[in-house]
Amino acid sequence: MRTIRVLTGATCFVLVTALASSAVARGPAPQVRAGKAVASHPVKNGLNGVAGFTFAPGGKIWYLDRGTGQVHVLNPKNHRDHLFFTITHVDGSGERGALGIALHPDWPKKPFVYIYVTRNLHGKSRNYLIRLRAKNGRGTGLHVLLSQPVPGGTTQSYHNGGHILFGPDRKLYVMIGDAHNSANAQILNGSNLRGKIMRLDPDGTAAAGNPHGRVWSYGHRNSFGFTFDPKTNRLWETENGPECNDEINLIVKGANFGWGPNENCSGTSPGDTNNSGPMPRIMPKYVFDTTIGITGAAFCINCGIPSLNGDLVFGDVNTASLRSLRMNATRTGFTGTDHVLLTGLDGVYSVEVSPNGRIYYSGQNGIYRLGP
């Protein structure tokens, strides 16, 4: 399987993935939207591989330094940057590191910070979901909510997933990659959480109504982004294929998205990478036959760019671009082909929405805001 590598100075941030959902739209050559009037505005430069960030209700940005495990709080109004906590023993090789961050939905009344991070403890690397408590502006009481093993060595240091997000149901959604072993995605034994999306209560336990313990959906390869549509509360996920079939998926409770040991790119159907495990298998809503290294995603709902209102905006790490897709009338799929909004950017890792609806994204060297 091909690995997509983005070389950023001395750092090689490896980005890869794959998945599936029902009526499939295929992406031909992207179009640059005419008269788009979209620009990227720097919020903070001089950063080091911000793979994950989120917003507090008041607009402060919480972000992670992927390689060092530093957790920062940035006030975009006065540009003050505060070091909140440093996670020790971080393994930042390949796609590993401090990857995802979320705040408790009752923040700051419940001052809990959730972080997905790869750590090497006692000579073994694992992906951890941890929780910190904020006290007097600092993090304290590191508590492990769950962990999963990753392959040994730096040559297999990818397929970690890592995006985390509280949903409209106030549950914590967590993506764990297949750890470079496609068979993991089809194993539902309660302990192997790799290749799956979790749905958790804030204490890390399985949320009521889950179909498979902590697991919400399975048959996933790896994902760098998922987001909820504010108009419908539906969960959408981006997922990179091996050397074919980057996908955008509408996540279905309990569903098998088909990634597993039978996958291949030798045929012409998007189902070739969604052909494992029990039926039915959910096919993608949109497929890129040639991989783009699809990353973070967010919906533009009154985001300050009228031409994008209602669209899904997502990252393309191969060309350091942002793209968009228009939703259909029922917001269950897409109309037309994708459009390139901006290209030649500082990488696109995570894409998030601020409390006032504006879209922000992170790259290798900073955090940026989309606007006119």
C-alpha positions, 0 to 999 in steps of 0.5 A: 500500500502506498503511503502519502508523505508530506515533507515539511523541513526536517519533519516527515508528517505521514498522512494516509487512509480509506473507507465507504457509504451508499450512492457513490459520487465520483470526483473527476478533475476538481474545478476552481470555483469562479469568483470565490473571493476566499482568502486565508488569514493567519491567526498564529505562525511559528508553530510546529505541526498542529494536527489538532485544535479546538475552541472554547465557548469564548473563542480561545483556541486550544491546540497541540504541538504534535511532536512535543505533546505541549497543550497551548491556549491561544487568545486570537483577540490579543494573540497571547499564548499560554502553555497549559500542559506538556504530555510526557513520553510522546512518540511523534514519529510518522503520524504519531503524536498529540493528534486530537483535542476536545473540551467537555461540553459543559466547559468551563463548569466541568473543566476537563480537557480530552486529548488523543496522543501516542506515548512510548512508555516502558519501551512500548508505544500505544495510542491513548485517550487521556483526560486532564483537569484545568486548575488555575490555568494549568492541566493536572490529574492526567487520567487514561480513559482508553489505550490501544497498541500500535505496531513497533518501530518507525516504519509502521508509525501510521494509521493512528487516527486521532481526531476526537469531537463531542457531538450534538448528543454530548458524547465523545466521538473518537477515531482509532486507525487500523494500526496498519493492519486491515484485519483490525477493522473487522474485529468486534471483540470488545477490546480491539478498537482499531479501525473503528469510531468510538462513541463514549460518555465523558468518563470514557465508558461506552455510551448508552445506545451503542451497537458494539460496546464502545464502537459506533461504526467499524470497517475503517482504515484511518481518518484525519477528520470527521464533523457533524452537520449542524443542520441535520446532526449527521456525522460525516467522515473523511478517509484516505484510501491506499493508492485509490479511493479517498472517501467521504462517508456518512456515518451510520450507527453500527454499520460496517464500512467494509475496510478489511483484509480483502481490500485491493485497488486492482479493480475499478469500483470503490467497493474494492476497498470496502469488500470485507466483513458482513453485509450490508457494507456502507459505500462512500458518498463521494470517492476520489479515484486518485488519492488526495490525502483527504484530511480535516473537514467542517461545514460552512454554515454562516461562515462569513463566505456566502458562496460556500454557505452550506458546503462541506470544506475539507483538506487536501494534503497532497497539494496543500489545498482546501476544497469544498463540496455542495450538499444535495437538497436532503443533505444526504450526499453531494451535487456536482464535483468538488471545487478547489478553494485555495491551494499552495497552503501551509498544509491542511491538517485539521479543519474546525469551526469557531463559536461564531461559525468561522472556519479555521484550519491548521497547517505545519507552521500555523493556524489560519482563518478562512474569510473573504 
